[in-house]
Amino acid sequence: MNSAQGKSAHDEGDGGRGVLRAALSVADLANTRFAVSPLWEVVASVRIVKDPAGFPAHLPWARQVVPRLATVRWGLLADLVPVPTVVIPSFVCPPPTTTGPTLDLELAALTATPPEAVRACLDRDPVPRTPRTAALRADPEAGLADLAAQIRAYADVALAPYWPRMRTLLEREVLLGARRMAVDGVRGLLNHLDRYVSWDDGTLLVEHLTTAGSVRLDGRGVLLVPSVFTWPRPFSNLVEASGQPTLRYPAGAVATLWERAALPPGEALSRVLGRTRATLLHELAVPSSTTELARRCGLAPGTVSQHLTALRDAGLVGTHRVGRFLLYARTTSAEALLAGAG
């Protein structure tokens, strides 16, 4: 097969040097589906942490997260996601088997990767040869367990406080894609998915800088995964022998994800929750500690703590331990409440 086999290929730059073609049979069209992948977001976010200046839309997130990661052990994960990124070994992020898997479910699939598949990827892909990747190759079972532990620790700091907002955006992207497919068919969906993806007479076309040629999907269809941290081009894994061929593409409206509006909370929401609690929810667009919220809102830390406890008991706020800091963040229910209140 071609150079993309067994890889999640990421092409960086502005001009495509080749096109990967995948003819879509009736069975492929029937099996094409969407999914959201928290594991993929962890993996893709590593590139931003390692090169924040290269991803200006995510700088507000990176400025908060990078210092917090100083106490986290994630060296093997960093080795497996080199920057600049051409490929990421496929075992690092298996295609999700359900539409909305948890991180634990995806990590279970990662740790179940056969040792021979891990070694094949490490031997074939341009992965940095480090003592950590050498240990992974020597003992894949122990290495994958360690990698899963590192991913979980990294995610607790870098993604968990932000995940409700991210998931809301990604689920909206899935709904928009499903609606477009219902109205315009698969052709309309693929022609509007991303500027590097298109449909031509029954064939899926993905522009690449490093890969070209034709692949067979053998009726497995395509798994479409919108992503917050995928940019500027999609990652494709269309020729992997195991799992569903996958196309991970940039979600829309990502630039607004880290914004915190300067406007005060709406009067309607204030009448329901009270102005102080509405203000705290407004401020929690950015996960924050009690001290940070007290400073920003001009309140005593004890007062903030009391209101946050009430919001947490109502399911509107969640807590996340990051080193010695306890961060508060809005839950999915809070995001929906705020969206409904305008």
C-alpha positions as CSV (number, residue, x, y, z in Angstrom):
1,M,0.0,0.0,0.0
2,N,1.1,3.6,0.2
3,S,3.1,5.5,2.8
4,A,-0.1,6.3,4.8
5,Q,-0.8,2.7,5.7
6,G,-1.1,2.1,9.4
7,K,-0.7,5.8,10.2
8,S,-2.8,8.8,11.1
9,A,-1.3,11.2,8.6
10,H,-1.1,14.9,9.3
11,D,-0.1,17.3,6.5
12,E,1.1,20.7,7.5
13,G,1.3,23.7,5.1
14,D,-0.9,25.3,2.5
15,G,-0.6,23.4,-0.7
16,G,-1.4,19.8,-1.3
17,R,1.3,17.6,-3.0
18,G,-0.9,14.6,-3.5
19,V,-4.4,13.2,-3.2
20,L,-5.5,10.1,-1.4
21,R,-8.5,8.6,-3.1
22,A,-11.0,6.2,-1.6
23,A,-13.9,4.9,-3.7
24,L,-17.1,4.7,-1.6
25,S,-19.3,1.7,-2.3
26,V,-22.9,1.3,-1.2
27,A,-21.7,-0.5,1.9
28,D,-19.2,2.2,2.7
29,L,-21.9,4.9,2.5
30,A,-24.1,2.8,4.7
31,N,-21.4,2.5,7.3
32,T,-20.2,6.1,7.3
33,R,-20.8,7.7,10.7
34,F,-19.7,10.4,13.2
35,A,-17.9,10.1,16.5
36,V,-16.4,12.4,19.2
37,S,-13.0,11.2,20.6
38,P,-11.6,12.6,23.9
39,L,-8.5,10.4,23.3
40,W,-7.8,12.1,20.0
41,E,-8.2,15.5,21.5
42,V,-5.5,14.6,24.1
43,V,-3.2,13.4,21.3
44,A,-3.8,16.3,19.0
45,S,-3.4,18.9,21.9
46,V,0.1,17.7,22.5
47,R,1.2,19.6,19.3
48,I,-0.2,22.8,20.7
49,V,1.6,22.3,24.1
50,K,4.9,21.7,22.3
51,D,4.5,24.6,19.9
52,P,1.9,27.1,21.2
53,A,3.0,29.9,18.7
54,G,2.1,27.6,15.8
55,F,-1.5,27.5,16.9
56,P,-2.6,31.0,17.6
57,A,-6.3,30.2,18.0
58,H,-5.4,28.0,21.0
59,L,-3.0,30.4,22.7
60,P,-5.4,31.3,25.6
61,W,-5.7,27.5,26.4
62,A,-2.0,26.9,26.1
63,R,-1.1,29.8,28.4
64,Q,-3.2,28.3,31.1
65,V,-2.3,24.6,30.6
66,V,1.5,24.6,29.9
67,P,2.5,25.8,33.4
68,R,0.2,23.2,35.0
69,L,1.8,20.4,33.0
70,A,5.2,21.0,34.6
71,T,4.4,18.5,37.4
72,V,2.9,15.9,35.1
73,R,4.9,12.9,33.7
74,W,4.0,12.7,30.0
75,G,7.3,12.1,28.3
76,L,6.3,9.0,26.3
77,L,3.2,10.7,25.0
78,A,5.3,13.6,23.9
79,D,7.7,11.3,22.1
80,L,4.9,9.7,20.2
81,V,3.6,13.1,18.9
82,P,6.6,14.7,17.3
83,V,6.5,18.3,16.1
84,P,6.3,19.1,13.2
85,T,3.8,16.2,12.9
86,V,3.8,14.1,9.8
87,V,2.4,10.9,11.2
88,I,1.2,9.6,14.6
89,P,1.4,5.9,15.2
90,S,-2.1,4.4,14.8
91,F,-2.0,2.5,18.1
92,V,-1.8,5.8,20.0
93,C,-5.4,6.6,19.1
94,P,-7.6,3.7,17.9
95,P,-10.8,4.7,16.0
96,P,-13.6,5.0,18.6
97,T,-16.2,2.2,18.4
98,T,-19.1,4.3,19.7
99,T,-20.3,7.8,18.9
100,G,-19.4,9.3,22.3
101,P,-16.9,7.1,24.1
102,T,-15.3,8.0,27.4
103,L,-11.6,8.5,27.7
104,D,-11.5,5.3,29.8
105,L,-13.2,3.3,27.0
106,E,-10.7,4.5,24.4
107,L,-7.7,3.9,26.7
108,A,-9.0,0.3,27.1
109,A,-8.8,-0.1,23.3
110,L,-5.3,1.4,23.3
111,T,-3.9,-1.0,26.0
112,A,-5.5,-3.9,24.1
113,T,-3.3,-3.3,21.0
114,P,-1.4,-6.5,20.1
115,P,2.4,-6.2,20.8
116,E,3.2,-7.0,17.2
117,A,1.1,-4.1,16.0
118,V,2.9,-1.7,18.4
119,R,6.3,-2.9,17.2
120,A,5.3,-2.7,13.5
121,C,4.2,0.9,13.9
122,L,7.3,1.9,15.8
123,D,9.6,0.3,13.2
124,R,7.7,1.8,10.2
125,D,6.7,5.3,11.4
126,P,9.2,8.2,11.8
127,V,8.8,8.1,15.6
128,P,11.7,9.6,17.7
129,R,14.0,6.8,18.9
130,T,14.3,7.6,22.6
131,P,14.8,5.4,25.7
132,R,11.1,5.7,26.4
133,T,10.0,4.5,22.9
134,A,12.7,1.8,23.0
135,A,11.2,0.5,26.3
136,L,7.7,0.6,24.7
137,R,9.0,-1.5,21.8
138,A,10.8,-4.0,24.1
139,D,7.7,-4.5,26.3
140,P,4.6,-3.2,24.6
141,E,2.2,-4.5,27.2
142,A,3.9,-2.6,30.0
143,G,4.6,0.3,27.8
144,L,1.0,0.8,26.7
145,A,-0.2,0.6,30.3
146,D,2.3,3.4,31.2
147,L,1.2,5.4,28.1
148,A,-2.4,5.1,29.2
149,A,-1.5,6.3,32.7
150,Q,0.4,9.3,31.2
151,I,-2.5,10.2,28.9
152,R,-5.0,10.1,31.9
153,A,-2.7,12.3,34.0
154,Y,-2.2,14.7,31.1
155,A,-6.0,14.8,30.4
156,D,-6.8,15.5,34.0
157,V,-4.8,18.7,33.8
158,A,-5.1,19.8,30.1
159,L,-8.6,18.7,29.0
160,A,-10.9,17.8,31.9
161,P,-11.6,21.4,33.1
162,Y,-12.4,22.4,29.5
163,W,-14.1,19.2,28.3
164,P,-17.7,20.3,28.8
165,R,-17.2,23.3,26.5
166,M,-15.3,21.2,24.0
167,R,-17.8,18.4,24.0
168,T,-20.7,20.9,23.5
169,L,-18.9,22.3,20.4
170,L,-18.1,18.9,19.0
171,E,-21.5,17.5,19.5
172,R,-22.9,20.5,17.8
173,E,-20.6,19.8,14.9
174,V,-21.8,16.2,14.7
175,L,-25.5,17.4,14.6
176,L,-24.7,20.0,11.9
177,G,-22.9,17.3,9.8
178,A,-25.8,14.8,10.3
179,R,-28.2,17.5,9.2
180,R,-26.2,18.4,6.1
181,M,-26.0,14.7,5.2
182,A,-29.8,14.4,5.6
183,V,-30.4,17.4,3.4
184,D,-27.6,17.2,0.8
185,G,-26.5,13.6,1.0
186,V,-23.0,12.3,1.6
187,R,-21.7,14.3,-1.4
188,G,-22.9,17.6,0.1
189,L,-21.5,16.6,3.5
190,L,-18.0,15.7,2.2
191,N,-17.8,18.8,0.0
192,H,-18.4,21.0,3.0
193,L,-16.4,19.1,5.6
194,D,-13.1,20.8,5.1
195,R,-11.2,22.5,2.2
196,Y,-8.8,19.6,1.9
197,V,-11.7,17.0,1.6
198,S,-14.0,16.6,-1.3
199,W,-16.2,14.2,-3.2
200,D,-15.9,13.4,-6.9
201,D,-18.1,10.9,-8.7
202,G,-18.3,8.4,-5.8
203,T,-14.8,8.9,-4.5
204,L,-13.6,10.6,-1.3
205,L,-10.6,12.8,-2.0
206,V,-8.2,14.0,0.7
207,E,-5.3,16.3,-0.1
208,H,-2.0,15.4,1.5
209,L,1.6,16.7,1.5
210,T,3.1,13.2,1.9
211,T,0.6,10.7,0.6
212,A,-1.0,9.9,-2.7
213,G,-2.8,7.0,-4.3
214,S,-5.9,4.9,-4.1
215,V,-7.2,2.9,-1.1
216,R,-10.0,0.3,-0.7
217,L,-12.3,0.7,2.3
218,D,-13.9,-2.8,1.8
219,G,-17.3,-1.7,2.9
220,R,-16.2,-0.4,6.3
221,G,-17.2,3.2,5.5
222,V,-15.5,6.2,7.0
223,L,-15.6,7.4,10.6
224,L,-15.8,11.2,10.7
225,V,-14.4,12.7,13.8
226,P,-14.6,16.5,14.3
227,S,-11.8,17.9,16.4
228,V,-11.0,21.0,18.4
229,F,-7.2,20.6,18.2
230,T,-6.9,19.3,14.6
231,W,-5.5,22.1,12.4
232,P,-4.7,23.2,9.7
233,R,-5.3,20.0,7.8
234,P,-7.2,16.8,8.6
235,F,-5.6,13.7,9.9
236,S,-6.6,10.6,7.9
237,N,-6.2,7.0,8.7
238,L,-8.0,5.4,5.7
239,V,-5.9,2.3,5.1
240,E,-5.4,0.8,8.6
241,A,-6.0,-3.0,8.5
242,S,-7.9,-3.0,11.8
243,G,-10.6,-0.6,12.9
244,Q,-12.7,1.7,10.8
245,P,-11.0,4.0,8.3
246,T,-11.0,7.4,10.0
247,L,-11.0,11.1,9.0
248,R,-10.4,13.6,11.8
249,Y,-11.1,17.1,10.6
250,P,-11.2,20.6,12.2
251,A,-14.5,21.5,13.8
252,G,-16.0,24.9,13.1
253,A,-16.1,27.9,15.4
254,V,-13.1,26.7,17.4
255,A,-11.7,30.3,17.5
256,T,-14.6,31.2,19.8
257,L,-14.0,28.3,22.2
258,W,-11.6,30.1,24.6
259,E,-13.3,33.5,24.4
260,R,-14.7,35.0,27.5
261,A,-17.3,37.6,26.7
262,A,-16.9,41.1,28.2
263,L,-20.6,41.5,28.6
264,P,-22.2,40.8,32.0
265,P,-24.5,37.8,32.5
266,G,-28.0,38.3,31.1
267,E,-30.7,39.7,33.4
268,A,-33.0,36.7,32.9
269,L,-30.3,34.3,34.1
270,S,-29.6,36.6,37.0
271,R,-33.2,36.6,38.1
272,V,-33.2,32.8,38.2
273,L,-29.8,32.2,39.8
274,G,-29.0,35.5,41.4
275,R,-26.5,38.0,40.1
276,T,-23.5,36.6,41.9
277,R,-24.0,33.0,40.8
278,A,-24.8,34.1,37.3
279,T,-21.6,36.2,37.3
280,L,-19.6,33.2,38.5
281,L,-20.9,31.0,35.8
282,H,-20.1,33.7,33.2
283,E,-16.6,33.9,34.5
284,L,-16.1,30.1,34.5
285,A,-15.8,30.2,30.7
286,V,-12.2,29.8,31.8
287,P,-11.7,27.1,34.5
288,S,-10.5,29.0,37.6
289,S,-9.7,28.6,41.3
290,T,-11.7,30.2,44.1
291,T,-8.9,32.8,44.6
292,E,-8.9,33.8,40.9
293,L,-12.7,34.1,40.8
294,A,-12.7,36.2,44.0
295,R,-10.1,38.6,42.5
296,R,-11.9,38.9,39.1
297,C,-15.4,39.4,40.7
298,G,-14.4,41.6,43.6
299,L,-15.8,39.1,46.2
300,A,-14.4,37.5,49.3
301,P,-13.0,34.0,48.7
302,G,-15.4,32.6,51.4
303,T,-18.4,34.1,49.5
304,V,-17.2,32.6,46.2
305,S,-16.7,29.2,47.8
306,Q,-20.2,29.2,49.2
307,H,-21.8,30.1,45.8
308,L,-19.6,27.6,44.0
309,T,-20.8,24.8,46.3
310,A,-24.4,25.7,45.6
311,L,-23.7,25.6,41.8
312,R,-21.8,22.3,42.1
313,D,-24.7,20.8,44.1
314,A,-27.0,21.9,41.3
315,G,-24.9,20.1,38.7
316,L,-23.8,23.4,37.0
317,V,-20.1,23.4,38.2
318,G,-17.5,20.6,38.4
319,T,-14.2,20.5,40.2
320,H,-10.8,19.4,38.8
321,R,-7.7,18.8,40.8
322,V,-4.6,20.2,39.0
323,G,-1.5,19.8,41.3
324,R,-2.2,21.8,44.4
325,F,-4.9,23.8,42.7
326,L,-8.6,23.0,42.7
327,L,-10.2,24.4,39.5
328,Y,-13.9,25.0,38.9
329,A,-15.4,24.6,35.5
330,R,-18.8,24.8,33.9
331,T,-20.6,21.5,33.2
332,T,-22.4,20.5,30.1
333,S,-25.7,21.4,31.8
334,A,-24.3,24.9,32.5
335,E,-23.2,25.3,28.9
336,A,-26.7,24.4,27.8
337,L,-28.3,26.8,30.3
338,L,-26.1,29.7,29.2
339,A,-26.7,29.0,25.6
340,G,-30.5,28.9,26.1
341,A,-30.3,32.2,28.1
342,G,-28.4,33.9,25.2
